[in-house]
Amino acid sequence: MRLLMASVLALGCAAEERPPPGTFQDRPPSDGGSSLIDSGGRTCGEFCGETFLTEVTTPKNLYFVIDRSGSMGIDMPDSSFSRHETARGVIVNLLRTIGHRVSYGAAAFPTTAKPDDCSPGGQVFPPTRGQLPPCDGGDDILLTQFKERLETLAPLGGTPTAATLRKLHPDLVALEGETTVVLVTDGAPNCNVDEVCELDSCTLNIEGNVFAGRACDASFNCCDPSVAGDVAGAYCVDDDETEAAVRALAEDGIPTYVVGMPGAEPYANLLGRLAVAGGTAREEGVPYYAAADTSELRDALYAIGTSVAIRCSIELDAPPDDPGLVNVYFDGEVVASDPENGWTWDGDTTIVVTGEACERLESGSVLDARAVFGCDTVVR
């Protein structure tokens, strides 16, 4: 949450009036370590205050692990865009709303764009503190770089989910602050050549494929080594290893949200197991976020992103000199202090946003939220 405190030289406003506009002035960071303005380096609008200092916080890390296997090249059922194009587009749109509230990064699997690739995936964008967009609209530089990086990834290869999560684990644990993983996939993890499975756990059979000129059906196990050779196990559902990898992250304090795109339906039970292991199982319906079309994918990622990035309790780094001279702004508009619908104090350094104002904040519709010191608090 980016709420800012400001100190002013001399200002006063009547309590019953909207605070008059002030002029933002640059000033070096304070001795307390607050950084100038915000990570985006921009302040839009007018406030009753002159100097804004950023709240000293460690933003949460929102880390996307994106399936770029061959099946992600299939078009979505409701558009001409592929699953992969849709996933990356929805992620970028989400970050346009909440990116400045988190540090975000991404990994993709498999590593290289080869039809038979089963190599573990890796990081494609390091977790970086997000920025507010420019006041005149458009994307900030960081989000533009993120978008361009995702656009270089073509969907080809297998689904080495377990190996990718194991590879990422040490670096994710080493990140400063809280980290949340969002796994976006359209099917079952596989690529474990050590697996041995019957046809009910063979992805080729489950998905009704043809292998070596023969239909993978109830009479023909396409994952039999006598059929597929030494790589037969790579076509088996790698359920236990993937569940263990997700659970290992959770045990180190990193929850994993699971988003299943079209194509994942035959593996609903497994994706549910992963959500439970990741500590993010939903209370109603299937445990993971099932997205059958673009709209449902957008809703799923939006719900996850806003729950991670936004909270209605804001800890300030230091108490204001006078709590009666603090106002809260949503996108440049003052929010009246009201314990039922607005905001109130909880102690000397905690601002709690309440009622419909909290719901508005949690919805992600508020881009820029600030606490500003210098004028009499506007009360409802």
Helices and strands as residue ranges (DSSP letters): E 4-7, E 51-54, E 61-67, G 70-73, H 83-98, G 99-101, E 103-109, E 122-129, H 141-151, H 161-174, E 179-185, G 199-201, H 203-206, E 210-211, E 214-215, H 225-228, G 229-235, H 239-251, E 256-260, G 265-267, H 268-277, E 289-290, H 294-309, E 313-315, G 323-325, E 326-330, E 333-335, E 343-345, E 350-353, H 355-362, E 369-373
